[in-house]
Amino acid sequence: MDRLRIGLIGWGTVGSAFGELVREGPLPVELAIVAVRDRSRTDLPRGVAIGAPEDALEADIVVELAGGLDGPLAWARATLDRGTPYVTANKALLATHGGELAELAERRVAALLASASVGGGTPMIETVTHMAAAGQIVRLRGLLNATTTFILSAMGAGNDYESALAEAQAAGYAEADPSFDVEGRDAAQKLAILASVAWRRWRPEADVETTGITQTTVEPGRVVRLVADGDQQHLRVAPAVLDERDPLAVVVGVESMLEIVSRDGSTVRISGPGAGGRATAGAVYADVARLVAGERPILFGGRIG
Ligand SMILES: NC(=O)c1ccc[n+]([C@@H]2O[C@H](COP(=O)([O-])OP(=O)(O)OC[C@H]3O[C@@H](n4cnc5c(N)ncnc54)[C@H](OP(=O)(O)O)[C@@H]3O)[C@@H](O)[C@H]2O)c1
């Protein structure tokens, strides 16, 4: 079997970990080209062409691990328009333009996959997709953002917001500009994507009523977390005080957790690493495995309302 050629855009935390998996993993795939902005970087892989994103779109499969919105939207449109599979971890792209891209993918019979966009290495989209088949999901509830979990845990231990944030930044859990996480947008985009899959209608981030944690206070000993919660009508991300017996209350560190509640009252609960290069790259690699197997899945496909 000929090896499928991958055009990879982005050689950062996730991109470089994915590149390693392509080299070491069992699938008949190879990196044909890697695209970055700064082509003079000394940490780029050897023996692989380095180019611009547009060059990567010529490959058999395009994998976008760059982030951002304008570039990825143009690359995704061009890739899907020519019928080529597009794989990404870009939650912002899907929570902003996912409906349009899924429609384009359907028209062009091209695959659109983004397992790594929610839950990092924890198969949240896959589990929701699986359970959505029977149309029985009534509620999604979870902790989808590690930065706020870390900060709110530190506040529960007695720190104020500013020192908890500084601790999170020192530990590598928060960016220098933490606004996307602490204002709740990261969790809101992830909830929008999960809800789109659960209820078969694409929902943008704008549909999620979002309150971040910048004004939150935590009484010592209390468990407060940024909870993503939604049903078919209403999607919400907001800080909430959790009972200590609540399964979400035990989540710590980089872990994410999702509860999927069915009409009969049963709950499926999954948790695991919500971020990190290697774990996230594993989810991207699993998407590529489906393409190698000949599947042509479309995230949100066949259900755009
Ligand atoms: N990190 C995680 O744990 C995680 C988890 C889940 C999802 N994600 C998602 O995965 C994606 C990548 O995240 P990351 O953490 O790996 O980011 P990162 O470390 O900042 O790496 C981004 C890479 O993309 C390249 N890039 C950015 N804009 C580009 C452009 N316009 N043209 C060409 N190359 C460009 C950068 O190249 P230069 O270095 O040359 O600028 C860099 O190599 C994002 O969508 C993120 O939301 C990340």
The ligand as an ORCA input file, in Angstrom:
! r2SCAN-3c Opt
* xyz 0 1
  N      -1.128     22.543     23.223
  C      -2.159     21.764     23.562
  O      -2.116     21.050     24.569
  C      -3.398     21.731     22.697
  C      -4.471     20.888     23.075
  C      -5.613     20.811     22.262
  C      -5.669     21.580     21.107
  N      -4.628     22.404     20.777
  C      -4.738     23.171     19.543
  O      -3.710     22.757     18.644
  C      -3.301     23.842     17.835
  C      -1.792     24.044     17.964
  O      -1.469     24.313     19.324
  P       0.054     24.326     19.860
  O      -0.038     24.398     21.330
  O       0.826     23.194     19.230
  O       0.579     25.735     19.264
  P       2.078     26.280     19.173
  O       2.985     25.503     20.063
  O       1.998     27.751     19.331
  O       2.504     25.955     17.660
  C       1.920     26.583     16.567
  C       2.745     26.256     15.312
  O       2.016     26.717     14.181
  C       2.838     27.526     13.363
  N       2.013     28.584     12.771
  C       1.170     29.436     13.411
  N       0.579     30.264     12.517
  C       1.059     29.914     11.307
  C       0.857     30.412      9.997
  N       0.034     31.432      9.760
  N       1.531     29.816      8.972
  C       2.379     28.805      9.213
  N       2.617     28.275     10.434
  C       1.968     28.846     11.472
  C       3.901     28.088     14.298
  O       5.036     28.391     13.512
  P       6.165     29.447     13.993
  O       6.813     28.806     15.178
  O       7.062     29.580     12.832
  O       5.424     30.707     14.349
  C       4.117     26.926     15.258
  O       5.043     26.017     14.702
  C      -4.149     25.049     18.294
  O      -5.281     25.155     17.464
  C      -4.564     24.668     19.705
  O      -5.781     25.271     20.104
  C      -3.492     22.486     21.544
*
